Amino acid sequence: MSRQSEVDIIREQCRTLARKRALVSAGVAVVPVPFLDVVVDASMLTVLIPEISQRFGLAPEQIEAFDPETKKLAWTEIARRGSQFLGLVVTRTIVRQSVQGMATKIISKQVAKFVPFGGQIVAAGLGYFVLRRIVYQHIDDCYAVAKATFR
């Protein structure tokens, strides 16, 4: 099996994992406790983002073990993509900044929780799509860097 097909398989496995975690996010969004879902999402992302990087072979310690040419290629591609997650230690601050980029959806989700049953469905849907979108973006960044690095 070629490295390219391995990267394709890893991407699909990570997308499946992202969908499962997004379902958890949707479940927590239904609970009418203000910002509980944001805290849970941030906690999940601080674990999930590094796990995805590691699966693609792009965790900082993995990159440091590359030969000098591959290491330079990886860091160049990471810098070119401009991702705030790739190759970095993920902190709650970075996660919060990423989530704040979707502030309108998050605020809508918080308000929707307090509307009877229909609002909880809206909050759950937004919770699912916000978390999935953040994680999918990271998966796409890792995929692009891995394809460029391991040609």
DSSP file (Angstrom, degrees, kcal/mol; ACC not computed):
  #  RESIDUE AA STRUCTURE BP1 BP2  ACC     N-H-->O    O-->H-N    N-H-->O    O-->H-N    TCO  KAPPA ALPHA  PHI   PSI    X-CA   Y-CA   Z-CA
    1    1 A M              0   0    0      0, 0.0     2,-0.1     0, 0.0     0, 0.0   0.000 360.0 360.0 360.0 132.8    0.0    0.0    0.0
    2    2 A S     >  -     0   0    0      1,-0.1     4,-1.9     4,-0.0     5,-0.1  -0.336 360.0-115.0 -77.8 160.7    1.4    3.4   -1.0
    3    3 A R  H  > S+     0   0    0      1,-0.2     4,-2.3     2,-0.2     5,-0.2   0.856 115.8  57.7 -62.3 -35.4    1.8    6.3    1.5
    4    4 A Q  H  > S+     0   0    0      1,-0.2     4,-1.9     2,-0.2    -1,-0.2   0.917 107.0  45.8 -63.6 -43.5   -0.8    8.3   -0.5
    5    5 A S  H  > S+     0   0    0      2,-0.2     4,-2.1     1,-0.2    -1,-0.2   0.849 110.6  54.7 -69.9 -31.5   -3.5    5.6   -0.1
    6    6 A E  H  X S+     0   0    0     -4,-1.9     4,-2.7     2,-0.2    -2,-0.2   0.918 107.4  50.2 -62.4 -43.0   -2.6    5.3    3.6
    7    7 A V  H  X S+     0   0    0     -4,-2.3     4,-2.3     1,-0.2    -2,-0.2   0.881 109.1  52.0 -63.5 -38.5   -3.1    9.1    4.0
    8    8 A D  H  X S+     0   0    0     -4,-1.9     4,-1.9     2,-0.2    -1,-0.2   0.914 111.0  47.3 -62.9 -42.8   -6.5    8.7    2.2
    9    9 A I  H  X S+     0   0    0     -4,-2.1     4,-2.5     2,-0.2    -2,-0.2   0.916 110.8  51.5 -64.5 -43.9   -7.5    6.0    4.7
   10   10 A I  H  X S+     0   0    0     -4,-2.7     4,-2.6     1,-0.2     5,-0.2   0.905 107.5  53.8 -60.2 -41.6   -6.4    8.1    7.7
   11   11 A R  H  X S+     0   0    0     -4,-2.3     4,-2.2     1,-0.2    -1,-0.2   0.933 110.3  45.9 -60.0 -45.7   -8.4   11.0    6.4
   12   12 A E  H  X S+     0   0    0     -4,-1.9     4,-2.1     2,-0.2    -1,-0.2   0.895 112.2  50.9 -65.8 -39.3  -11.6    8.9    6.2
   13   13 A Q  H  X S+     0   0    0     -4,-2.5     4,-2.2     1,-0.2    -1,-0.2   0.912 111.7  48.1 -62.8 -41.8  -10.9    7.4    9.7
   14   14 A C  H  X S+     0   0    0     -4,-2.6     4,-2.6     2,-0.2    -2,-0.2   0.871 109.2  52.8 -67.5 -37.0  -10.5   10.9   11.1
   15   15 A R  H  X S+     0   0    0     -4,-2.2     4,-2.3     2,-0.2    -1,-0.2   0.894 109.0  50.0 -65.1 -38.9  -13.7   12.1    9.5
   16   16 A T  H  X S+     0   0    0     -4,-2.1     4,-2.0     2,-0.2    -2,-0.2   0.928 111.6  48.5 -62.8 -44.7  -15.6    9.2   11.0
   17   17 A L  H  X S+     0   0    0     -4,-2.2     4,-2.4     1,-0.2    -2,-0.2   0.901 109.9  52.8 -61.1 -41.8  -14.0   10.1   14.4
   18   18 A A  H  X S+     0   0    0     -4,-2.6     4,-2.4     1,-0.2    -2,-0.2   0.910 107.9  50.1 -61.7 -43.1  -15.0   13.7   13.9
   19   19 A R  H  X S+     0   0    0     -4,-2.3     4,-1.7     2,-0.2    -1,-0.2   0.902 110.4  50.3 -63.5 -40.1  -18.6   12.8   13.2
   20   20 A K  H  X S+     0   0    0     -4,-2.0     4,-1.4     1,-0.2    -2,-0.2   0.928 113.0  45.5 -64.0 -44.3  -18.8   10.7   16.3
   21   21 A R  H  X S+     0   0    0     -4,-2.4     4,-2.2     1,-0.2    -2,-0.2   0.857 109.1  56.4 -68.0 -33.7  -17.4   13.5   18.5
   22   22 A A  H  X S+     0   0    0     -4,-2.4     4,-2.4     1,-0.2    -1,-0.2   0.848 102.9  55.4 -66.2 -32.7  -19.7   16.0   16.8
   23   23 A L  H  X S+     0   0    0     -4,-1.7     4,-2.2     2,-0.2    -1,-0.2   0.889 106.4  50.5 -65.2 -38.1  -22.7   13.8   17.9
   24   24 A V  H  X S+     0   0    0     -4,-1.4     4,-2.3     2,-0.2    -2,-0.2   0.924 109.5  51.5 -62.5 -43.7  -21.4   14.1   21.5
   25   25 A S  H  X S+     0   0    0     -4,-2.2     4,-2.0     1,-0.2    -2,-0.2   0.909 109.2  50.1 -58.9 -43.0  -21.3   17.8   21.0
   26   26 A A  H  X S+     0   0    0     -4,-2.4     4,-0.8     1,-0.2    -1,-0.2   0.900 109.3  51.9 -62.8 -40.8  -24.9   17.8   19.7
   27   27 A G  H >< S+     0   0    0     -4,-2.2     3,-0.6     1,-0.2     4,-0.5   0.899 111.0  46.3 -62.7 -41.3  -26.0   15.8   22.7
   28   28 A V  H >< S+     0   0    0     -4,-2.3     3,-1.2     1,-0.2    -1,-0.2   0.836 102.9  65.0 -70.7 -31.9  -24.4   18.2   25.2
   29   29 A A  H 3< S+     0   0    0     -4,-2.0    -1,-0.2     1,-0.3    -2,-0.2   0.753  93.1  62.6 -62.7 -23.5  -25.9   21.2   23.3
   30   30 A V  T << S+     0   0    0     -4,-0.8    -1,-0.3    -3,-0.6    -2,-0.2   0.782  80.2  95.1 -73.0 -26.9  -29.4   19.9   24.3
   31   31 A V  S <  S-     0   0    0     -3,-1.2     2,-1.7    -4,-0.5     6,-0.2  -0.518  79.5-134.9 -68.2 123.4  -28.6   20.4   28.0
   32   32 A P        +     0   0    0      0, 0.0    -1,-0.1     0, 0.0    -3,-0.1  -0.159  65.4 120.1 -80.5  47.3  -29.9   23.8   28.9
   33   33 A V  S >> S-     0   0    0     -2,-1.7     3,-1.8    -4,-0.0     4,-0.5  -0.952  72.4-111.8-108.2 118.0  -26.9   24.9   30.9
   34   34 A P  T 34 S-     0   0    0      0, 0.0    76,-0.0     0, 0.0    77,-0.0  -0.224  90.9  -7.6 -55.7 130.3  -25.3   28.0   29.4
   35   35 A F  T 3> S+     0   0    0      1,-0.1     4,-1.9    -6,-0.1     5,-0.2   0.474  93.4 119.7  64.6   7.5  -21.9   27.4   27.8
   36   36 A L  H <> S+     0   0    0     -3,-1.8     4,-2.5     1,-0.2     5,-0.2   0.921  77.7  51.3 -61.5 -42.0  -21.6   23.8   29.1
   37   37 A D  H  X S+     0   0    0     -4,-0.5     4,-2.9    -6,-0.2    -1,-0.2   0.858 106.6  52.9 -64.8 -35.5  -21.4   22.8   25.4
   38   38 A V  H  > S+     0   0    0      2,-0.2     4,-2.5     1,-0.2    -1,-0.2   0.908 110.6  47.5 -66.0 -41.2  -18.6   25.3   24.7
   39   39 A V  H  X S+     0   0    0     -4,-1.9     4,-2.2     2,-0.2    -2,-0.2   0.923 114.2  46.5 -64.9 -44.4  -16.6   23.9   27.6
   40   40 A V  H  X S+     0   0    0     -4,-2.5     4,-2.7     2,-0.2    -2,-0.2   0.919 112.5  50.4 -64.8 -43.4  -17.1   20.3   26.5
   41   41 A D  H  X S+     0   0    0     -4,-2.9     4,-2.8     1,-0.2    -2,-0.2   0.929 110.4  49.4 -60.0 -45.7  -16.3   21.2   22.9
   42   42 A A  H  X S+     0   0    0     -4,-2.5     4,-1.9     1,-0.2    -1,-0.2   0.902 111.9  49.0 -61.4 -41.1  -13.1   23.0   23.9
   43   43 A S  H  X S+     0   0    0     -4,-2.2     4,-0.8     2,-0.2    -1,-0.2   0.922 112.4  47.6 -64.2 -43.8  -12.1   19.9   26.0
   44   44 A M  H >X S+     0   0    0     -4,-2.7     4,-3.2     1,-0.2     3,-0.8   0.920 111.4  50.7 -63.0 -42.9  -12.8   17.6   23.1
   45   45 A L  H 3X S+     0   0    0     -4,-2.8     4,-2.3     1,-0.2    -1,-0.2   0.854 102.2  59.4 -66.6 -34.6  -10.9   19.7   20.6
   46   46 A T  H 3< S+     0   0    0     -4,-1.9    -1,-0.2    -5,-0.2    -2,-0.2   0.732 117.8  33.6 -67.6 -19.1   -7.8   19.9   22.9
   47   47 A V  H <X S+     0   0    0     -3,-0.8     4,-1.5    -4,-0.8    -2,-0.2   0.813 119.8  49.0 -95.8 -43.5   -7.7   16.1   22.7
   48   48 A L  H  X S+     0   0    0     -4,-3.2     4,-2.4     2,-0.2     5,-0.2   0.889 105.1  55.4 -69.2 -42.5   -9.0   15.5   19.2
   49   49 A I  H  X S+     0   0    0     -4,-2.3     4,-2.3     1,-0.2    -1,-0.2   0.942 111.3  43.0 -61.2 -50.4   -6.8   18.0   17.3
   50   50 A P  H  > S+     0   0    0      0, 0.0     4,-2.4     0, 0.0    -1,-0.2   0.873 112.3  55.5 -64.1 -33.5   -3.5   16.5   18.5
   51   51 A E  H  X S+     0   0    0     -4,-1.5     4,-2.2     2,-0.2    -2,-0.2   0.911 108.7  47.0 -63.4 -41.4   -4.8   13.0   18.0
   52   52 A I  H  X S+     0   0    0     -4,-2.4     4,-1.8     2,-0.2     6,-0.2   0.932 111.3  50.7 -66.2 -45.3   -5.5   13.8   14.3
   53   53 A S  H  <>S+     0   0    0     -4,-2.3     5,-3.3     1,-0.2     6,-0.4   0.913 111.1  49.9 -57.0 -42.6   -2.1   15.4   13.8
   54   54 A Q  H ><5S+     0   0    0     -4,-2.4     3,-1.3     4,-0.3    -1,-0.2   0.897 106.2  54.8 -64.3 -41.6   -0.5   12.3   15.3
   55   55 A R  H 3<5S+     0   0    0     -4,-2.2    -1,-0.2     1,-0.3    -2,-0.2   0.850 109.6  47.6 -62.0 -33.9   -2.5    9.9   13.1
   56   56 A F  T 3<5S-     0   0    0     -4,-1.8    -1,-0.3    -5,-0.1    -2,-0.2   0.498 119.3-112.1 -83.3  -3.5   -1.2   11.8   10.0
   57   57 A G  T < 5S+     0   0    0     -3,-1.3    -3,-0.2    -4,-0.3    -2,-0.1   0.753  87.6 115.0  79.6  23.6    2.4   11.7   11.4
   58   58 A L      < +     0   0    0     -5,-3.3    29,-0.4    -6,-0.2    -4,-0.3   0.134  28.5 126.8-117.8  19.0    2.4   15.4   11.9
   59   59 A A  S >> S-     0   0    0     -6,-0.4     4,-2.5    -5,-0.2     3,-0.9  -0.497  74.5-109.5 -69.6 149.3    2.6   15.8   15.7
   60   60 A P  H 3> S+     0   0    0      0, 0.0     4,-2.2     0, 0.0     5,-0.1   0.867 119.4  50.0 -51.1 -42.2    5.6   18.1   16.6
   61   61 A E  H 3> S+     0   0    0      1,-0.2     4,-0.7     2,-0.2    -3,-0.0   0.826 111.1  50.2 -68.6 -29.5    7.7   15.2   18.0
   62   62 A Q  H X4 S+     0   0    0     -3,-0.9     3,-0.6     2,-0.2     4,-0.4   0.904 109.7  49.8 -72.4 -41.5    7.0   13.2   14.8
   63   63 A I  H >< S+     0   0    0     -4,-2.5     3,-1.5     1,-0.2    -2,-0.2   0.898 106.0  56.9 -63.3 -39.9    8.1   16.0   12.6
   64   64 A E  H 3< S+     0   0    0     -4,-2.2    -1,-0.2     1,-0.3    -2,-0.2   0.759 101.8  57.3 -63.7 -24.0   11.3   16.5   14.6
   65   65 A A  T << S+     0   0    0     -4,-0.7    -1,-0.3    -3,-0.6    -2,-0.2   0.563  86.6 103.7 -83.5  -8.8   12.2   12.9   13.9
   66   66 A F  S <  S-     0   0    0     -3,-1.5    -3,-0.0    -4,-0.4     6,-0.0  -0.241  86.5 -94.0 -66.8 159.8   12.0   13.4   10.1
   67   67 A D     >  -     0   0    0      1,-0.1     4,-2.9     4,-0.0     5,-0.2  -0.390  47.2-100.2 -66.6 158.0   15.2   13.7    8.0
   68   68 A P  H  > S+     0   0    0      0, 0.0     4,-2.3     0, 0.0     5,-0.2   0.846 121.3  49.1 -54.4 -40.0   16.2   17.4    7.6
   69   69 A E  H  > S+     0   0    0      2,-0.2     4,-2.3     1,-0.2     5,-0.1   0.932 114.7  43.7 -67.0 -45.0   14.8   17.7    4.0
   70   70 A T  H  > S+     0   0    0      2,-0.2     4,-2.7     1,-0.2    -1,-0.2   0.891 112.8  53.3 -66.7 -39.6   11.4   16.1    4.9
   71   71 A K  H  X S+     0   0    0     -4,-2.9     4,-2.6     2,-0.2     5,-0.2   0.929 110.3  46.9 -61.0 -45.4   11.2   18.2    8.1
   72   72 A K  H  X S+     0   0    0     -4,-2.3     4,-2.4    -5,-0.2    -2,-0.2   0.915 112.3  50.4 -63.1 -42.9   11.8   21.4    6.2
   73   73 A L  H  X S+     0   0    0     -4,-2.3     4,-2.4     2,-0.2    -2,-0.2   0.919 111.6  48.5 -60.9 -44.3    9.2   20.4    3.6
   74   74 A A  H  X S+     0   0    0     -4,-2.7     4,-2.5     2,-0.2    -2,-0.2   0.947 113.7  44.8 -62.7 -49.7    6.7   19.7    6.4
   75   75 A W  H  X S+     0   0    0     -4,-2.6     4,-2.5     1,-0.2    -1,-0.2   0.864 112.7  52.5 -65.6 -34.8    7.2   22.9    8.2
   76   76 A T  H  X S+     0   0    0     -4,-2.4     4,-2.5    -5,-0.2    -1,-0.2   0.929 111.4  45.9 -64.0 -45.0    7.2   24.9    5.0
   77   77 A E  H  X S+     0   0    0     -4,-2.4     4,-2.2     2,-0.2    -2,-0.2   0.887 112.1  51.4 -66.2 -38.8    3.8   23.4    4.0
   78   78 A I  H  X>S+     0   0    0     -4,-2.5     4,-1.4     2,-0.2     5,-0.8   0.935 112.2  46.4 -62.3 -45.9    2.4   24.0    7.5
   79   79 A A  H  <5S+     0   0    0     -4,-2.5    -2,-0.2     1,-0.2    -1,-0.2   0.895 110.7  53.1 -63.8 -39.8    3.5   27.6    7.3
   80   80 A R  H  <5S+     0   0    0     -4,-2.5    -1,-0.2     1,-0.2    -2,-0.2   0.890 108.6  49.4 -62.6 -39.5    2.0   27.9    3.8
   81   81 A R  H  <5S-     0   0    0     -4,-2.2    -1,-0.2    -5,-0.1    -2,-0.2   0.774  96.8-147.0 -71.9 -25.6   -1.3   26.6    5.0
   82   82 A G  T  <5 +     0   0    0     -4,-1.4     2,-0.2     1,-0.2    -3,-0.2   0.724  33.2 167.3  69.3  20.6   -1.3   29.0    7.9
   83   83 A S      < -     0   0    0     -5,-0.8    -1,-0.2     1,-0.1    -2,-0.1  -0.475  34.2-151.9 -72.8 136.9   -3.1   26.6   10.2
   84   84 A Q  S    S+     0   0    0     -2,-0.2    -1,-0.1     1,-0.1    10,-0.0   0.639  94.5  44.4 -79.9 -13.6   -3.2   27.6   13.8
   85   85 A F  S >  S+     0   0    0      2,-0.1     3,-1.9     5,-0.1    -1,-0.1   0.819  84.8  99.4 -98.3 -36.6   -3.4   23.9   14.8
   86   86 A L  T 3  S-     0   0    0      1,-0.3     3,-0.1    -8,-0.1   -27,-0.1  -0.288 102.3  -6.0 -62.3 127.9   -0.9   22.1   12.6
   87   87 A G  T 3  S+     0   0    0    -29,-0.4     2,-0.3     1,-0.2    -1,-0.3   0.553 111.0 110.5  72.2   7.2    2.4   21.3   14.3
   88   88 A L  S <  S-     0   0    0     -3,-1.9     2,-0.6     3,-0.0    -1,-0.2  -0.784  78.4-106.0-113.5 156.8    1.4   23.3   17.4
   89   89 A V        -     0   0    0     -2,-0.3     2,-0.5    -3,-0.1    -3,-0.0  -0.716  44.0-127.6 -74.9 124.3    0.6   22.3   21.0
   90   90 A V        -     0   0    0     -2,-0.6     2,-0.3   -44,-0.2    -5,-0.1  -0.632  32.6-177.6 -82.0 124.9   -3.1   22.8   21.1
   91   91 A T     >  -     0   0    0     -2,-0.5     4,-2.2     1,-0.1     5,-0.2  -0.770  42.0-110.4-115.9 163.6   -4.2   24.9   24.0
   92   92 A R  H  > S+     0   0    0     -2,-0.3     4,-3.0     1,-0.2     5,-0.2   0.831 118.2  60.2 -61.1 -30.5   -7.6   26.0   25.2
   93   93 A T  H  > S+     0   0    0      2,-0.2     4,-2.4     1,-0.2    -1,-0.2   0.938 106.3  44.6 -63.4 -46.5   -6.8   29.5   24.1
   94   94 A I  H  > S+     0   0    0      2,-0.2     4,-2.2     1,-0.2    -2,-0.2   0.918 114.9  49.0 -63.8 -42.6   -6.3   28.4   20.5
   95   95 A V  H  X S+     0   0    0     -4,-2.2     4,-2.8     1,-0.2     5,-0.2   0.929 110.6  50.8 -61.9 -44.4   -9.4   26.3   20.6
   96   96 A R  H  X S+     0   0    0     -4,-3.0     4,-2.7     1,-0.2    -2,-0.2   0.905 109.3  50.9 -61.4 -41.3  -11.4   29.2   22.1
   97   97 A Q  H  X S+     0   0    0     -4,-2.4     4,-1.0     2,-0.2    -1,-0.2   0.902 111.7  47.9 -62.5 -40.4  -10.1   31.5   19.3
   98   98 A S  H  < S+     0   0    0     -4,-2.2     3,-0.5     1,-0.2     4,-0.3   0.924 113.6  46.3 -66.0 -44.1  -11.2   29.0   16.7
   99   99 A V  H >< S+     0   0    0     -4,-2.8     3,-1.8     1,-0.2     7,-0.2   0.872 107.0  58.5 -66.7 -36.4  -14.6   28.6   18.3
  100  100 A Q  H >< S+     0   0    0     -4,-2.7     3,-1.8     1,-0.3    -1,-0.2   0.767  91.4  70.7 -65.6 -23.2  -15.0   32.3   18.6
  101  101 A G  T 3< S+     0   0    0     -4,-1.0    -1,-0.3    -3,-0.5    -2,-0.2   0.705 103.2  43.4 -63.0 -17.9  -14.6   32.5   14.8
  102  102 A M  T <> S+     0   0    0     -3,-1.8     4,-2.0    -4,-0.3     3,-0.5  -0.136  77.7 135.7-114.8  34.7  -18.0   30.9   14.8
  103  103 A A  H <>  +     0   0    0     -3,-1.8     4,-3.1     1,-0.2     5,-0.3   0.837  64.9  57.2 -56.5 -40.3  -19.4   33.2   17.5
  104  104 A T  H  > S+     0   0    0      1,-0.2     4,-2.4     2,-0.2    -1,-0.2   0.927 109.3  45.3 -60.0 -44.7  -22.7   33.9   15.8
  105  105 A K  H  > S+     0   0    0     -3,-0.5     4,-2.3     2,-0.2    -1,-0.2   0.897 113.8  50.2 -65.5 -38.9  -23.6   30.2   15.5
  106  106 A I  H  X S+     0   0    0     -4,-2.0     4,-2.4    -7,-0.2    -2,-0.2   0.925 111.2  47.4 -66.4 -44.1  -22.5   29.7   19.1
  107  107 A I  H  X S+     0   0    0     -4,-3.1     4,-2.5     1,-0.2     5,-0.2   0.923 112.2  50.6 -62.9 -42.6  -24.6   32.6   20.4
  108  108 A S  H  X S+     0   0    0     -4,-2.4     4,-2.8    -5,-0.3    -1,-0.2   0.904 109.7  51.4 -59.5 -40.2  -27.6   31.3   18.4
  109  109 A K  H  X S+     0   0    0     -4,-2.3     4,-1.3     2,-0.2    -2,-0.2   0.905 109.7  49.0 -64.5 -41.6  -27.0   27.9   19.9
  110  110 A Q  H  < S+     0   0    0     -4,-2.4     4,-0.5     1,-0.2     3,-0.3   0.919 115.1  43.9 -65.2 -43.4  -27.0   29.3   23.4
  111  111 A V  H >< S+     0   0    0     -4,-2.5     3,-1.4     1,-0.2     4,-0.2   0.902 108.8  58.1 -67.2 -41.2  -30.2   31.3   22.8
  112  112 A A  H >< S+     0   0    0     -4,-2.8     3,-1.5     1,-0.3    -1,-0.2   0.783  92.0  70.7 -62.4 -27.4  -31.9   28.4   21.0
  113  113 A K  T 3< S+     0   0    0     -4,-1.3    -1,-0.3     1,-0.3     7,-0.2   0.813  96.4  52.3 -58.6 -29.8  -31.5   26.2   24.1
  114  114 A F  T <  S+     0   0    0     -3,-1.4    -1,-0.3    -4,-0.5    -2,-0.2   0.442  87.7  90.8 -94.1   1.4  -34.1   28.2   25.9
  115  115 A V  S <  S-     0   0    0     -3,-1.5     5,-0.5    -4,-0.2     4,-0.2  -0.793  95.6 -92.4 -87.7 138.1  -36.7   28.0   23.3
  116  116 A P  S >  S-     0   0    0      0, 0.0     3,-3.4     0, 0.0     4,-0.4   0.113  73.8 -47.0 -49.0 172.8  -38.9   24.9   23.9
  117  117 A F  T 3> S+     0   0    0      1,-0.3     4,-1.6     2,-0.2     3,-0.3   0.463 136.3  59.0 -17.8 -46.8  -38.1   21.6   22.3
  118  118 A G  H 3> S+     0   0    0      1,-0.2     4,-2.0     2,-0.2    -1,-0.3   0.866 103.3  54.0 -58.2 -37.4  -37.5   23.0   18.8
  119  119 A G  H <> S+     0   0    0     -3,-3.4     4,-2.7     1,-0.2    -1,-0.2   0.856 104.6  54.0 -65.9 -35.4  -34.8   25.3   20.1
  120  120 A Q  H  > S+     0   0    0     -5,-0.5     4,-2.3    -4,-0.4    -1,-0.2   0.866 107.1  51.3 -67.5 -34.4  -33.0   22.3   21.6
  121  121 A I  H  X S+     0   0    0     -4,-1.6     4,-2.5     2,-0.2    -2,-0.2   0.919 111.0  48.1 -66.1 -43.2  -33.0   20.6   18.2
  122  122 A V  H  X S+     0   0    0     -4,-2.0     4,-2.7     2,-0.2     5,-0.2   0.930 111.9  49.8 -61.8 -45.3  -31.5   23.8   16.6
  123  123 A A  H  X S+     0   0    0     -4,-2.7     4,-2.5     1,-0.2    -2,-0.2   0.902 111.4  48.9 -61.0 -41.7  -28.9   24.0   19.3
  124  124 A A  H  X S+     0   0    0     -4,-2.3     4,-2.3     2,-0.2    -1,-0.2   0.917 111.6  49.2 -64.9 -43.1  -28.0   20.3   18.8
  125  125 A G  H  X S+     0   0    0     -4,-2.5     4,-2.4     2,-0.2    -2,-0.2   0.922 112.9  46.5 -62.4 -45.0  -27.7   20.8   15.0
  126  126 A L  H  X S+     0   0    0     -4,-2.7     4,-2.8     1,-0.2     5,-0.3   0.908 110.7  53.7 -64.0 -40.8  -25.5   23.8   15.4
  127  127 A G  H  X S+     0   0    0     -4,-2.5     4,-1.9    -5,-0.2     5,-0.3   0.917 110.6  47.1 -58.5 -43.9  -23.4   22.0   18.0
  128  128 A Y  H  X S+     0   0    0     -4,-2.3     4,-2.4     1,-0.2     5,-0.2   0.949 115.8  43.0 -62.3 -50.8  -22.8   19.2   15.6
  129  129 A F  H  X S+     0   0    0     -4,-2.4     4,-2.2     2,-0.2    -2,-0.2   0.847 112.5  51.8 -71.0 -34.7  -22.0   21.3   12.6
  130  130 A V  H  X S+     0   0    0     -4,-2.8     4,-2.1    -5,-0.2    -1,-0.2   0.963 114.9  41.3 -66.0 -50.8  -19.7   23.8   14.4
  131  131 A L  H  X S+     0   0    0     -4,-1.9     4,-2.4    -5,-0.3     5,-0.2   0.932 116.0  50.0 -63.6 -44.5  -17.5   21.1   15.9
  132  132 A R  H  X S+     0   0    0     -4,-2.4     4,-3.1    -5,-0.3     5,-0.2   0.905 109.6  51.5 -61.3 -40.8  -17.5   19.0   12.8
  133  133 A R  H  X S+     0   0    0     -4,-2.2     4,-2.1     2,-0.2    -1,-0.2   0.919 110.3  48.0 -64.2 -43.2  -16.5   22.0   10.7
  134  134 A I  H  X S+     0   0    0     -4,-2.1     4,-1.6     2,-0.2    -2,-0.2   0.939 116.7  43.0 -61.4 -47.2  -13.6   22.9   13.0
  135  135 A V  H  X S+     0   0    0     -4,-2.4     4,-2.7     1,-0.2    -2,-0.2   0.902 111.7  53.4 -70.0 -41.1  -12.3   19.3   13.0
  136  136 A Y  H  X S+     0   0    0     -4,-3.1     4,-2.9    -5,-0.2    -1,-0.2   0.897 106.5  53.8 -59.9 -39.5  -12.8   18.8    9.3
  137  137 A Q  H  X S+     0   0    0     -4,-2.1     4,-2.2    -5,-0.2    -1,-0.2   0.916 110.1  46.9 -61.4 -41.9  -10.8   21.9    8.6
  138  138 A H  H  X S+     0   0    0     -4,-1.6     4,-2.8     2,-0.2    -2,-0.2   0.911 111.7  50.7 -65.7 -41.6   -7.9   20.4   10.7
  139  139 A I  H  X S+     0   0    0     -4,-2.7     4,-2.8     1,-0.2    -2,-0.2   0.930 110.5  49.5 -61.3 -44.7   -8.2   17.1    8.9
  140  140 A D  H  X S+     0   0    0     -4,-2.9     4,-2.4     2,-0.2    -1,-0.2   0.894 111.6  49.1 -62.4 -40.0   -8.1   18.8    5.5
  141  141 A D  H  X S+     0   0    0     -4,-2.2     4,-2.4     2,-0.2    -2,-0.2   0.937 113.4  46.1 -63.5 -46.9   -5.0   20.8    6.6
  142  142 A C  H  X S+     0   0    0     -4,-2.8     4,-2.9     1,-0.2     5,-0.2   0.910 112.1  52.0 -62.0 -42.2   -3.3   17.6    7.9
  143  143 A Y  H  X S+     0   0    0     -4,-2.8     4,-2.6    -5,-0.2    -1,-0.2   0.932 111.0  46.7 -60.0 -48.0   -4.2   15.7    4.7
  144  144 A A  H  X S+     0   0    0     -4,-2.4     4,-2.1     2,-0.2    -1,-0.2   0.908 114.8  46.3 -63.2 -42.9   -2.8   18.5    2.4
  145  145 A V  H  X S+     0   0    0     -4,-2.4     4,-2.4     2,-0.2     5,-0.2   0.921 113.3  49.2 -66.6 -43.4    0.4   18.7    4.4
  146  146 A A  H  X S+     0   0    0     -4,-2.9     4,-2.8     1,-0.2    -2,-0.2   0.918 111.7  48.7 -63.3 -43.5    0.8   14.9    4.6
  147  147 A K  H  < S+     0   0    0     -4,-2.6    -1,-0.2    -5,-0.2    -2,-0.2   0.907 115.8  43.9 -63.2 -40.7    0.3   14.6    0.8
  148  148 A A  H  < S+     0   0    0     -4,-2.1     3,-0.5    -5,-0.2    -2,-0.2   0.842 119.0  43.3 -72.3 -33.1    2.8   17.3    0.1
  149  149 A T  H  < S+     0   0    0     -4,-2.4    -2,-0.2     1,-0.2    -3,-0.2   0.881 116.7  42.4 -81.5 -39.8    5.3   16.0    2.6
  150  150 A F     <        0   0    0     -4,-2.8    -1,-0.2    -5,-0.2    -2,-0.1  -0.177 360.0 360.0-106.0  40.2    5.2   12.3    1.8
  151  151 A R              0   0    0     -3,-0.5    -1,-0.2  -148,-0.1    -2,-0.1   0.496 360.0 360.0 -60.5 360.0    5.1   12.3   -2.0
